[in-house]
Amino acid sequence: MNGNYQKKSGGGKHHYENRGKPETGIPKEKVTVFIQDEDSTASMIQACEKFGRDLKYNKVSTSQLRNAYGSMKKLEMTGWNPTTQRQLLLIKPRLAYAAGRHGGGMKDLSSVVGYGIDAVGDSEGNFKRFCQFFEAIVAYFKAAGGS
């Protein structure tokens, strides 16, 4: 058993309960504020710095991160138009697939980026802040030595 499980007493069989892994990711409420509030930049950067380090220590590879990030950058370069929102939403199933395949930090990345995509809605300003948010995660992942 790894350190996340603790043996429970009682009964003849061994029972274990999950004590939970350390807090990783960024809560949905915070991600929504980061995407929808222009004045949240300083706190967003702080959260992205910690999350980028967490991704590195949770064994996310650069190629896994770049796949999702590359999709977002293509959308950013084409600009906000009627199909951007649909294409942005389609990043979520790609991340879910990668999370199911690789687990670990990819599950955290899929959740956090998914929260950000949900927060964009149909707002071009929110989309721009989402792009900045995702870019900050990638930058701090690389700064932490992500491979």
Contacts in CASP RR format, 6 or more apart in sequence:
PFRMAT RR
TARGET T0000
AUTHOR 0000-0000-0000
METHOD contacts of the structure
MODEL  1
MNGNYQKKSGGGKHHYENRGKPETGIPKEKVTVFIQDEDSTASMIQACEK
FGRDLKYNKVSTSQLRNAYGSMKKLEMTGWNPTTQRQLLLIKPRLAYAAG
RHGGGMKDLSSVVGYGIDAVGDSEGNFKRFCQFFEAIVAYFKAAGGS
1 7 0 8 1.000
1 16 0 8 1.000
3 19 0 8 1.000
4 18 0 8 1.000
4 19 0 8 1.000
4 20 0 8 1.000
4 21 0 8 1.000
5 16 0 8 1.000
5 17 0 8 1.000
5 18 0 8 1.000
5 19 0 8 1.000
6 16 0 8 1.000
6 17 0 8 1.000
6 19 0 8 1.000
7 14 0 8 1.000
7 15 0 8 1.000
7 16 0 8 1.000
8 15 0 8 1.000
8 16 0 8 1.000
8 17 0 8 1.000
24 51 0 8 1.000
24 54 0 8 1.000
24 58 0 8 1.000
24 105 0 8 1.000
24 108 0 8 1.000
25 51 0 8 1.000
25 54 0 8 1.000
25 108 0 8 1.000
25 111 0 8 1.000
25 112 0 8 1.000
26 34 0 8 1.000
26 47 0 8 1.000
26 48 0 8 1.000
26 51 0 8 1.000
26 112 0 8 1.000
26 115 0 8 1.000
28 115 0 8 1.000
30 43 0 8 1.000
30 47 0 8 1.000
31 112 0 8 1.000
31 115 0 8 1.000
31 116 0 8 1.000
31 119 0 8 1.000
31 133 0 8 1.000
32 115 0 8 1.000
32 116 0 8 1.000
32 118 0 8 1.000
32 119 0 8 1.000
33 40 0 8 1.000
33 43 0 8 1.000
34 40 0 8 1.000
34 43 0 8 1.000
34 44 0 8 1.000
34 47 0 8 1.000
34 116 0 8 1.000
34 119 0 8 1.000
34 129 0 8 1.000
34 133 0 8 1.000
35 116 0 8 1.000
35 119 0 8 1.000
35 120 0 8 1.000
35 126 0 8 1.000
35 129 0 8 1.000
35 130 0 8 1.000
35 133 0 8 1.000
36 119 0 8 1.000
36 123 0 8 1.000
36 126 0 8 1.000
36 129 0 8 1.000
38 129 0 8 1.000
44 132 0 8 1.000
44 133 0 8 1.000
44 136 0 8 1.000
45 136 0 8 1.000
48 133 0 8 1.000
48 136 0 8 1.000
48 137 0 8 1.000
48 139 0 8 1.000
48 140 0 8 1.000
49 136 0 8 1.000
49 140 0 8 1.000
50 140 0 8 1.000
51 108 0 8 1.000
51 112 0 8 1.000
51 137 0 8 1.000
51 140 0 8 1.000
52 137 0 8 1.000
52 140 0 8 1.000
52 141 0 8 1.000
52 144 0 8 1.000
53 140 0 8 1.000
53 141 0 8 1.000
53 144 0 8 1.000
54 105 0 8 1.000
54 108 0 8 1.000
55 65 0 8 1.000
55 105 0 8 1.000
55 108 0 8 1.000
55 109 0 8 1.000
55 137 0 8 1.000
55 141 0 8 1.000
55 144 0 8 1.000
55 146 0 8 1.000
56 141 0 8 1.000
56 144 0 8 1.000
56 145 0 8 1.000
56 146 0 8 1.000
56 147 0 8 1.000
57 144 0 8 1.000
58 104 0 8 1.000
58 105 0 8 1.000
58 108 0 8 1.000
59 104 0 8 1.000
59 105 0 8 1.000
60 102 0 8 1.000
60 104 0 8 1.000
60 105 0 8 1.000
60 106 0 8 1.000
60 109 0 8 1.000
60 141 0 8 1.000
60 146 0 8 1.000
61 147 0 8 1.000
62 141 0 8 1.000
62 142 0 8 1.000
62 146 0 8 1.000
62 147 0 8 1.000
64 98 0 8 1.000
64 102 0 8 1.000
64 106 0 8 1.000
64 109 0 8 1.000
65 109 0 8 1.000
65 137 0 8 1.000
65 138 0 8 1.000
65 141 0 8 1.000
66 138 0 8 1.000
67 94 0 8 1.000
67 98 0 8 1.000
68 91 0 8 1.000
68 94 0 8 1.000
68 95 0 8 1.000
68 98 0 8 1.000
68 109 0 8 1.000
68 113 0 8 1.000
68 134 0 8 1.000
69 134 0 8 1.000
69 135 0 8 1.000
69 138 0 8 1.000
71 87 0 8 1.000
71 91 0 8 1.000
71 94 0 8 1.000
72 88 0 8 1.000
72 91 0 8 1.000
72 130 0 8 1.000
72 131 0 8 1.000
72 134 0 8 1.000
73 131 0 8 1.000
75 84 0 8 1.000
75 87 0 8 1.000
75 88 0 8 1.000
75 127 0 8 1.000
76 127 0 8 1.000
76 128 0 8 1.000
76 131 0 8 1.000
78 84 0 8 1.000
80 124 0 8 1.000
80 125 0 8 1.000
80 127 0 8 1.000
84 127 0 8 1.000
85 120 0 8 1.000
85 121 0 8 1.000
85 122 0 8 1.000
85 127 0 8 1.000
88 117 0 8 1.000
88 120 0 8 1.000
88 127 0 8 1.000
88 130 0 8 1.000
89 117 0 8 1.000
91 113 0 8 1.000
91 114 0 8 1.000
91 117 0 8 1.000
92 110 0 8 1.000
92 113 0 8 1.000
92 114 0 8 1.000
92 117 0 8 1.000
95 106 0 8 1.000
95 109 0 8 1.000
95 110 0 8 1.000
95 113 0 8 1.000
95 114 0 8 1.000
96 110 0 8 1.000
98 106 0 8 1.000
98 110 0 8 1.000
99 105 0 8 1.000
99 106 0 8 1.000
99 107 0 8 1.000
99 109 0 8 1.000
99 110 0 8 1.000
100 106 0 8 1.000
100 107 0 8 1.000
109 137 0 8 1.000
112 137 0 8 1.000
113 134 0 8 1.000
113 137 0 8 1.000
116 130 0 8 1.000
116 133 0 8 1.000
117 130 0 8 1.000
119 126 0 8 1.000
119 130 0 8 1.000
120 126 0 8 1.000
120 127 0 8 1.000
120 130 0 8 1.000
END
